Amino acid sequence: NINNVTSQLTKEGIGIALNSNVVKDYTKVKFAVWSDVNGQDDIVWYDANTNGTAIARYEKHSGYGVYNIHAYSFESGKAVGLSAATVTIARPDIKTTISKSVKENNYEIIVENVPLYISSVTLPVWSDINGQDDIKWTTATEQSDGTYIGLVSVKNHNFDTGHYSVHIYGKSKIGNQLLGLGVTEGFTVEREEVVVTAPEIIVTNYNKDKGILTVTVSETETSRSIKAIQVAAWSEESQTNIYWYISSDVKNGQVSVTINEKNHHDRPFSWAPV
């Protein structure tokens, strides 16, 4: 008689399969699954489908290490043991590489050997200047080969130079918990590597008849973050009709003000961002 249970780890859980020449109806088969940790406190019974397979979902269990899988047939109305197997779910043992990105002011963090039961990877990053006052949590993106890549921009850390700390966290389906996966050596930003430019300024919506135009200031990847802007506009050489336009209505790194000739005694004007 053939009654073989095989298993493999998948993204969803332990993939279980029974190959039997004894069982006539696989839907009458159940798999008992539990981890060695704390005995059978996390035992769960899974129904086989018509092909004799099932998924023991990570979320239903809590331990790492050896998992036990026992297959039973209930074709006769009572449990008949068919076969047993084990599979090991190892604790995370990741590998991390950090390098300068081809993009200005960016560093690439590559995380490898991420277990299949980890559903997401996040990277808390901060510059050592003033402790963790600039800590940012970056979500790494999973690649087709199973590695995760996170892109860190020094723009999000006030363009600080010097050493940066990088830790690795993962959301584990086992126990539904956030795990510390590793502490890296971080990276160092040299002053000559940092590129800081002015924000982009454009003028649009000019209407000569109404005497208005729009000045828009936008952040770029190499400019500092915008908190507010002040735009000075005037038409007299002596700036006697200067008027200041102020706005802190910043949305997605962009803010605009409308210049209006009525604020300048209805005289044609010049303007200058400050």
Legacy VTK file of the C-alpha trace (Angstrom):
# vtk DataFile Version 3.0
C-alpha trace
ASCII
DATASET POLYDATA
POINTS 274 float
0.000 0.000 0.000
1.115 3.533 -0.768
0.361 6.374 1.653
2.926 9.135 1.301
2.616 12.638 2.758
4.838 15.346 1.310
5.071 19.038 2.226
6.688 22.264 1.122
6.680 25.853 2.343
4.718 28.330 0.229
3.786 32.012 0.566
0.455 31.060 2.185
1.556 28.213 4.439
2.679 24.589 4.457
1.586 22.903 1.248
0.576 19.317 2.051
-0.107 16.476 -0.395
-1.127 12.861 0.110
-0.342 10.207 -2.494
-2.317 7.048 -1.750
-3.539 3.948 -3.561
-5.680 3.068 -0.556
-7.849 6.145 -0.211
-10.790 6.227 -2.621
-12.158 9.655 -1.642
-9.567 12.284 -0.754
-12.257 14.622 0.577
-12.572 12.190 3.524
-8.929 12.854 4.450
-7.841 15.274 7.169
-4.357 16.486 8.090
-3.465 17.245 11.709
-0.714 19.880 11.873
1.127 21.285 14.901
4.535 22.618 15.901
6.833 20.983 18.450
6.836 24.199 20.468
4.544 23.762 23.505
3.253 20.417 22.307
-0.044 20.345 20.451
-1.274 23.727 21.701
-1.507 24.955 18.077
-2.873 21.788 16.470
-5.207 22.473 13.540
-7.092 19.971 11.365
-7.180 20.681 7.632
-9.519 19.055 5.111
-7.927 17.655 1.965
-9.429 18.638 -1.389
-10.331 16.223 -4.185
-6.654 15.988 -5.141
-5.547 15.123 -1.619
-3.878 18.467 -0.972
-4.304 21.238 1.615
-2.627 24.410 2.883
-1.786 24.713 6.582
-1.882 28.479 6.888
0.888 30.203 8.833
-1.605 32.468 10.604
-3.161 29.490 12.397
0.111 28.505 14.088
2.559 30.168 16.447
5.832 28.292 16.599
9.070 27.944 14.668
11.103 24.788 14.196
9.723 21.341 13.459
6.080 20.917 12.393
4.315 17.570 12.502
1.844 16.491 9.809
-0.350 13.427 10.298
-2.814 12.225 7.655
-6.017 10.404 8.570
-8.786 8.859 6.496
-12.406 9.055 7.699
-13.869 6.950 4.869
-15.048 4.328 7.350
-16.487 6.914 9.731
-13.603 6.696 12.160
-10.035 7.982 12.002
-7.560 5.684 10.292
-3.928 6.780 10.375
-2.333 6.841 6.940
1.057 8.499 7.122
3.084 11.204 8.833
5.767 13.717 7.913
7.617 16.698 9.346
8.744 20.020 7.951
10.916 22.711 9.508
10.018 26.392 9.558
13.281 28.112 10.375
13.600 31.446 12.126
14.617 34.336 9.862
18.280 34.586 8.888
18.425 37.443 6.422
21.289 39.020 4.501
21.443 42.768 3.834
23.416 44.840 1.330
23.462 48.653 1.256
24.866 50.662 -1.642
24.700 54.130 -3.191
21.849 54.349 -5.675
22.184 55.718 -9.199
19.601 58.326 -8.144
20.985 61.459 -6.487
20.913 61.420 -2.666
19.499 57.882 -2.532
20.748 54.657 -0.994
19.513 51.176 -1.895
18.940 48.551 0.783
18.641 44.968 -0.465
17.299 42.303 1.906
17.810 38.658 0.919
16.874 35.265 2.399
13.507 36.577 3.563
11.336 33.623 4.669
8.126 32.943 2.770
6.056 33.518 5.907
7.184 37.169 6.044
4.465 39.225 4.342
6.217 42.627 4.345
9.565 44.230 5.166
10.007 47.705 6.644
13.188 49.665 7.237
13.464 52.238 10.036
16.268 54.625 9.028
17.709 57.656 10.816
20.833 59.793 10.783
22.947 59.650 13.919
22.793 63.447 14.214
20.368 64.324 17.038
19.404 60.715 17.607
16.168 59.434 16.079
14.567 62.853 15.515
14.418 62.116 11.762
13.483 58.419 11.849
11.528 57.280 8.786
9.984 53.871 8.161
10.404 52.788 4.558
8.435 49.876 3.098
10.662 47.657 0.987
9.329 46.312 -2.318
9.399 42.587 -2.999
11.158 41.567 -6.213
10.390 38.617 -8.479
13.324 36.657 -7.006
12.020 37.035 -3.442
14.430 39.754 -2.347
13.201 43.079 -0.959
14.552 46.488 -1.935
14.075 49.746 -0.042
15.155 53.159 -1.334
16.258 55.714 1.258
16.539 59.396 0.340
18.657 61.735 2.460
16.120 64.419 1.494
13.792 62.778 4.040
16.494 63.214 6.669
17.211 66.935 6.224
20.156 66.094 3.940
22.152 65.117 7.035
25.671 63.861 6.456
27.572 61.301 8.477
26.474 57.858 9.611
22.932 56.512 9.162
21.454 53.601 11.129
19.286 51.004 9.385
17.250 48.252 11.060
15.183 45.556 9.326
11.699 44.484 10.458
9.323 41.942 8.955
5.630 41.190 9.470
5.392 37.468 10.195
2.237 35.530 9.405
3.263 33.108 12.140
1.847 34.586 15.304
0.851 37.723 13.378
3.764 39.672 14.810
6.346 42.252 13.812
9.799 40.708 14.020
13.160 42.374 14.229
15.007 40.694 11.371
18.353 42.388 11.693
20.512 45.398 12.560
22.791 46.529 9.750
26.045 48.467 9.822
24.161 51.311 8.169
25.819 53.654 5.715
27.750 56.913 5.693
26.861 59.989 3.663
29.832 62.159 2.730
29.257 65.888 2.376
30.528 65.954 -1.213
27.981 63.286 -2.167
24.953 65.383 -1.210
23.315 67.412 -3.992
20.970 70.210 -2.860
19.228 72.419 -5.419
16.578 75.123 -5.384
12.930 74.135 -5.818
11.317 74.456 -9.228
9.483 77.747 -9.872
7.070 78.225 -12.742
4.633 80.961 -13.762
1.299 79.945 -15.269
-2.235 81.200 -15.879
-1.090 84.672 -16.919
-4.123 86.800 -17.783
-3.169 90.257 -19.004
-6.754 91.551 -19.010
-7.412 90.521 -15.406
-3.879 91.331 -14.293
-3.243 88.017 -12.586
-0.805 85.131 -12.798
0.044 82.058 -10.728
3.445 81.347 -9.225
3.969 77.690 -8.305
6.908 76.415 -6.260
7.544 72.658 -6.352
9.945 70.437 -4.486
12.313 68.235 -6.453
14.198 65.136 -5.354
17.225 67.296 -4.643
15.536 70.319 -3.069
14.688 70.832 0.576
11.152 70.292 1.805
8.818 73.265 1.447
7.016 74.434 4.572
5.835 77.803 3.255
6.705 80.364 0.576
6.902 84.168 0.352
6.743 85.770 -3.078
7.486 89.491 -3.521
5.959 91.304 -6.515
6.334 94.973 -7.597
6.289 97.226 -10.647
8.076 100.353 -9.433
11.853 100.361 -9.702
11.958 101.674 -6.173
9.697 98.814 -5.057
7.274 101.315 -3.507
4.335 99.129 -4.557
5.884 95.856 -3.417
3.429 93.298 -2.095
4.219 90.017 -0.359
2.259 86.859 -1.116
2.581 84.220 1.598
1.250 80.680 1.643
1.827 77.555 3.732
-0.795 75.514 1.871
1.677 72.875 0.746
0.206 69.808 -0.948
2.397 66.975 -2.216
5.450 69.212 -2.068
3.846 72.001 -4.096
2.400 75.407 -3.207
0.996 78.243 -5.339
0.097 81.925 -4.937
-1.876 84.200 -7.264
-0.315 87.561 -8.109
-2.923 90.271 -8.639
-2.267 93.786 -10.013
-4.908 95.184 -7.657
-2.430 94.688 -4.844
0.015 96.928 -6.691
-2.185 99.953 -7.406
-3.215 98.474 -10.758
0.253 99.013 -12.147
2.081 96.427 -14.310
4.333 94.483 -11.986
7.518 92.509 -11.604
7.910 89.672 -9.157
10.631 87.738 -7.400
10.425 84.617 -5.238
12.218 84.732 -1.904
LINES 1 275
274 0 1 2 3 4 5 6 7 8 9 10 11 12 13 14 15 16 17 18 19 20 21 22 23 24 25 26 27 28 29 30 31 32 33 34 35 36 37 38 39 40 41 42 43 44 45 46 47 48 49 50 51 52 53 54 55 56 57 58 59 60 61 62 63 64 65 66 67 68 69 70 71 72 73 74 75 76 77 78 79 80 81 82 83 84 85 86 87 88 89 90 91 92 93 94 95 96 97 98 99 100 101 102 103 104 105 106 107 108 109 110 111 112 113 114 115 116 117 118 119 120 121 122 123 124 125 126 127 128 129 130 131 132 133 134 135 136 137 138 139 140 141 142 143 144 145 146 147 148 149 150 151 152 153 154 155 156 157 158 159 160 161 162 163 164 165 166 167 168 169 170 171 172 173 174 175 176 177 178 179 180 181 182 183 184 185 186 187 188 189 190 191 192 193 194 195 196 197 198 199 200 201 202 203 204 205 206 207 208 209 210 211 212 213 214 215 216 217 218 219 220 221 222 223 224 225 226 227 228 229 230 231 232 233 234 235 236 237 238 239 240 241 242 243 244 245 246 247 248 249 250 251 252 253 254 255 256 257 258 259 260 261 262 263 264 265 266 267 268 269 270 271 272 273
